[in-house]
Amino acid sequence: MGNDAAIGPITPDGEAVKASYREPIKDLARRKGKSPDLYAGLFDRDADLKLVTTADRQAHYVLAENLDAFVKANAVDPKDIQSAWDGGTRGVLKSLRAREEGFAKLRTDDRTDIANVYHIDTKALSSDPTLLEEARPVWIAIDGKIDSIKEAYLRRRIDQARRERVNLVFFKINSAGGLISAADNVATLIAGIKDMKTVAYIDDRATGVAALIPLACDDIVFRKDAQMGGIDQIVFGGRGQAEHLRPGQIESLTRRAEVIAGQKGHPIAVAHAMVDPFAHVFQATNAETGAACLVLQSQLDSNPKQFLNPLSVKEPGNVLIVKSGDSSTFGLGQEVLNDEALKAIYGLRGKTIRIDGPTWVDGLVTTLNDPFVSWVLLFIGVFMLILEIKMPGVGLPAITSALAFLLFFWSRYLSGTADQLEILLFLVGLVCLGLELFVFPGFGVFGLSGFLLIVVSIVMASHTFVWPTQDYEYRQMAGTLFQIVAVMAGVGISAALVGKYIPSLPIFNRMVLKPETYNGSELDDPTAKPPADEGYESLAFLMGETGRTTTVLKPSGKARFGKLLVDVRADGYFIEPDRLIEVIDVQGMKVIVKPVG
């Protein structure tokens, strides 16, 4: 029985219990050496069945109607009487209790355990959704590095195939590896497919951690001269840097490869040798079943009588790479000459099979996730946001900034590195910045919080991990932080240059709201303030003064107080140009104003 399986009730839901069946059910229990009251409880879910433990610590099933007689005949402590059903669900015997009562010989979800118990070939237990049905096939291409983008792409393609009721999937693989986590996730995804038969067609190579993917498929087929295995390095980074596996990674990947191979009936010893360079693999005969098998040196040493006539097929020293000509020797399928030969194996010769490769959306996502492109998007997003604040009312910088951030998070969401949390953190960060700019200017807490939330959301959206644990993850995190610092520095420099030169550019100067020209003189305005170019350490002398805005304040802009033209900030969201204002607060060179009247 499976770990989550259950037996019962005997009477189907919605049907009345037939009294004439009660005695035959009990008689069946007696003939099988089981408790008649237990069978009666499985037959009639309205029956009150008790689990009673006697003084000799033996468990007995007793119907409530027979309980008094049982207690009189046996030494029973009242506290040892309880309901027989788990969770109060009557008539249902779950697998753990079924195993204890001898209904089940084994509790497992692994077909390898079943094969070992009954001494049969694991492949004989593989399910085939195409049996008794017409094959509805599809090709899914897996090319290049296995990363979070490829993982998300494969999830979409598999979901699409399931919606279209496909029952046969050919994974056409040509990959030299990638990230451990992404490859493991893809292998887990494929190994969990139950409603479609999966075939790994190795078109050129499935090496590095990409070898986990064929091991997760029901069948493996090699194209001539193709190869599989050699899991001795990982590929990471946007430029495909390679790094050899460390001892801890070898140990964990070895166990993972064995589990995946065992789930699909592929030789566990071969999967082990693809990761462990010190593995020694033998071909031998199983003394119990008479079948040929592949075993490790450790298995021979622990049980020499079970494996006869061992012949070495892989020596220690290097990880195993299985070439197409040796695929049958290592129990990994067969070799074909071309695609048509592969289709002939599955009765599809001459039939056209739809190819599900990367679409334009997948191509766009891949391009946008390129490190250079993604950081260009961030630069544009931050720079245009600052430009909108400096040139309030224009609108174009705000739209460009929103589009850049939208493309960044959209591509990260489809690639699987960003989820609702990262997007929510970014939006909350923008709200905090808005509060700092328009509601609580000069307060500081909201501005700092918003900035930190935006940085955290960008960092989290750039990785599949929350906190680095591997060496390459620490390097990725350091690279991300360095690029964020570089973007911020670039934005700062660009903003300073734009502030200095954009008013003089022929086209862009029309986008800037310039202050009005002042043609007055000291005689015209006896109360005129000193010129702005004399320099001040503080503008505190403006406290309580009135003046007029020369640009829109949203919330920053310019205002004139006599001959003095200064940068001011509105104590609110918006003040239109040429509006009478009053200074309500001065913090050094920061002047806060509000409309008069």
C-alpha positions, 0 to 999 in steps of 0.5 A: 500500500502507498503511504497515504492509501486506505482500505474501505469502506466496503459499502460504497458511499450513498448505498444502504447497508445490506444486512444479508451481506453481514455474515458472509463478510464476517465469514470472510474475515474468519477464513483470512484469520482477521477480526470479524468485528473489524470486517463488520466495521469496514462493512457498516460505517455506522457500526461503533468499532472499538480498539481494545488493548488487553493486559497482555498488550494485544490489540483487539477490534470489538463492536460496541454491542459486544464490548461488555461481554469482551470486557468480562472475559478479558482483563481490560483497563477502561483507558485502553478502550478507544475508537478504532478509526483514525480521525473519526472517519469510520469504515476507513483503514489507513495504510499504517494500521493496515500494515499493522493488521497484516492487510499490507505486506509493505508501505511504500511509494517507491517502485524499487521497494516493490521490485526488491520484495518480489524480485522483479525488474523495476522497469516491469513496474513502470506505468504507461499512459499510452497503453490502450490509447492512441498516442498523443505526442509532443516534443519539448526542447531542452537546449543550453544551460539549465537555470531558473529561466529554463526551469520556468520555461519547462514548467509552462510547456509541461502544463500546456501539454497537460492541458492539451491531454498529451500522453507522450512527451519527448524531451529532446536534450542538448545541455552541458549542465547548469545550476544544481537547484534548477536541474534538481527541480526540473528532474523532480518535476519530470519524475512526478509526471504520472499522466504522461509517458516521458522519454528523454531523447539525448540529441547530443549530450546531457552532461553535468547536472543536466544528466539528472533530467534523463534519469527522471524520465521513463525511457532514455534513448540516445541519438548516435554519438550522443552521451550522458553523465559526467556530473562533475561540475556546475555552470553558473553566472550569466556568462556560463562560468564552470566550477567543479563540485565540492565533496559535500555537493558530490555526496548530496548529488550522488544520493539525489541521482540514486533516488531519481534513478530508482524512481524510474527503474534505471540502474542505481549503480550507474547513476551513482557512478555518474557523480562519484568518481571513485565508484567501481561498477560491476555487471553481475548476475542476481542469484535470487532472480537470475537477472543481469544487474549492475552493482557497486563494489560496496554491494559486492563486498556486503553480499557476495553470495547474491551477485555472481560472476562480477565483471568490471564495467567502470573503474574508479578514477573518473565520473562515468560518461555513458556514450550511445554505443554503451547505453544498453551495457549500462542499462540506459536504453538504446541507440537510434540513428535519427528522429524517425528511428526514435518515432518508429520505436513508439509506433509513430513513424512518418507522423508529424509531432508538434515541437514545443520550443522556446517562444518569442516570450521565452526569448524575450524573458531570456534576453531581459534576464541577461545581466547587462540588460537587466541592470540597464533596465534598473538604471533606466527605472531609477534614473527616470524616476529621479528625472520625473521628480526633478521635472515635475509635470512632464510625465514621460520620465515617469512612464519610462520608469514604470515600463523599465521596472515592469519589464524587470519584474515581469521577466524575473517573475516568468523566470521563477526568481521573483514572486508576489513577495518581491513585487509587493516589497517593491510596491511598498517601497515606492509607497514609502518614497511617495510618502516621504516626497509628498506627505512627510517631506524631510522626515527621513524614515519613510524615504530610508525604508522605501529605499531599503525595501526597493533594494531588497526586492531587487536583490531577492528578484535576482536569485532563486535563493533567499540567503546564500549557502554555496560558494557560487551563491555568495559570489552571485550575491556579491555581484548583484550588490556590486551592480546595484551600487554601480547603478546607483553611482551611475544614476547619481552621476547622470542626474548631476550631468542632466541637471547641469546641461539639459536646460541648454540642450535644444530639444530637452530644454523644452521639457524643463519648467523654467522660472519666470524671468525677473526684470525688476530692480531694487528700486521697484522692490525696496524689500527685495532680498539679497541676490542668490549668488552671495551664498548662505549657510542657512536660509533661516532669514526666510522664515515667515516670508511670502513669495511666489512660485515660479514653477509647479511644486510637486512637491519640489520646485522654485520660488522667488522671494524678492530678487532671491530665487530658491529651491523650495518644497511644498508642505503637501502634494502640489502647488501650481506656478505663480501662486502666493506662498509662505515659508513655514519651516527652514532646515538649513538650505531646505525651505518648506512652504505652503500656499497663502489663503 
